[in-house]
Amino acid sequence: MKTYKLEMGGFDSPEGLEREEWQRFSLEGLSRAYDINEPEYTEADVKEFNPGFKAFEGK
């Protein structure tokens, strides 16, 4: 099995600067996806549960 190493800091920019740019890009996308007055949804709002749903188990 061949493995590859992801090199950070392309386009002659330091790794930290590139990471900040990606974070800003991601936050801008999220801010466009959700309105500031978006209501909070609860389990009571769910009409049909997805039996195959598995919660995210982040690191």
C-alpha positions as CSV (number, residue, x, y, z in Angstrom):
1,M,0.0,0.0,0.0
2,K,1.4,3.3,-1.1
3,T,1.1,6.3,1.3
4,Y,1.4,10.0,0.5
5,K,2.4,12.9,2.6
6,L,0.3,16.1,2.3
7,E,2.6,19.1,2.1
8,M,1.2,22.2,3.6
9,G,2.2,25.7,2.6
10,G,1.8,25.6,-1.2
11,F,2.0,28.7,-3.3
12,D,5.0,30.0,-1.3
13,S,2.9,30.8,1.7
14,P,3.8,29.7,5.3
15,E,1.8,26.8,6.7
16,G,0.2,28.9,9.4
17,L,-1.0,31.5,6.9
18,E,-2.5,28.9,4.6
19,R,-4.3,27.3,7.5
20,E,-5.8,30.6,8.6
21,E,-7.0,31.2,5.0
22,W,-8.7,27.9,4.9
23,Q,-10.4,28.5,8.3
24,R,-11.6,31.9,7.1
25,F,-12.9,30.4,3.9
26,S,-14.8,27.7,5.8
27,L,-16.3,30.2,8.3
28,E,-17.5,32.4,5.4
29,G,-19.2,29.4,3.8
30,L,-20.9,28.5,7.1
31,S,-22.1,32.1,7.6
32,R,-23.7,32.1,4.1
33,A,-25.4,28.7,4.8
34,Y,-27.1,29.8,8.0
35,D,-29.1,32.9,8.7
36,I,-28.4,34.8,11.9
37,N,-32.1,34.4,12.8
38,E,-32.0,30.6,12.1
39,P,-34.2,28.8,14.7
40,E,-32.7,26.1,16.9
41,Y,-34.2,22.8,16.1
42,T,-34.9,20.2,18.8
43,E,-35.8,16.5,18.7
44,A,-39.5,17.5,18.9
45,D,-39.1,19.1,15.5
46,V,-38.0,15.9,13.8
47,K,-40.9,14.2,12.0
48,E,-39.1,11.0,11.1
49,F,-35.9,9.6,12.6
50,N,-33.2,8.1,10.4
51,P,-32.5,4.7,11.8
52,G,-29.1,4.5,10.0
53,F,-27.8,7.8,11.5
54,K,-24.6,7.5,13.4
55,A,-23.4,10.5,15.4
56,F,-20.0,12.0,14.6
57,E,-17.3,10.8,17.0
58,G,-14.6,13.4,16.5
59,K,-11.1,13.1,17.9
